[in-house]
Amino acid sequence: MKMTSAQAAKLLRQLNDELRTLQVREENTKSFLAAIGEDPESVRPEYNYSEMQQQQYEVERKIRRVKHALNLFNTTQTVPGFDMTIDEMLVYLPQLSKQFAKLSSMKDTLPKTRESAYYHNSQLIDYRYANYDPKQAEKDYLVLSDILSRAQTALDLINSTVELEIEL
């Protein structure tokens, strides 16, 4: 079946939810309590070991197939304008985000700031000096903001338009 990676991710969430439901259902029905003197058959929950194992195996098999197809897609599909695969882009985006956060802080730094004195009765005043140009950090921040936005948009476009083949 053909679907986009966004659709495959949604399918994967549904399959994981289905598996979780089966596992909870099994946990709640694989054993039961009956009081002394109570007929165990009157409180026995419906449970078929073989069927439950088979159902879980089938869902797990589908999960493996979807994940494998997504992995293949991510390692072979290139992101236009970035000369890298989706797999690389999924590493690159957090790197950009971390750098973006750092530059956000650096661009807001004043060239010279007075430090709080932790010791009393001192006539000394300490100043902290930026050891870089905050204006350059702001320029780099704006460039990085554009790159990050373009990268996210390019990845979103692929995820919502390019189809991959998944055999369930």
HELIX and SHEET records of a PDB file:
HELIX    1   1 SER A    5  THR A   29  1                                  25    
HELIX    2   2 PRO A   40  VAL A   43  1                                   4    
HELIX    3   3 TYR A   49  THR A   76  1                                  28    
HELIX    4   4 ILE A   86  LYS A  107  1                                  22    
HELIX    5   5 PRO A  134  THR A  161  1                                  28    
SHEET    1   A 2 LYS A   2  THR A   4  0                                        
SHEET    2   A 2 GLU A 163  GLU A 165 -1                                        
SHEET    1   B 2 THR A  78  VAL A  79  0                                        
SHEET    2   B 2 MET A  84  THR A  85 -1                                        
SHEET    1   C 2 LYS A 112  ARG A 114  0                                        
SHEET    2   C 2 TYR A 127  TYR A 129 -1                                        
END                                                                             
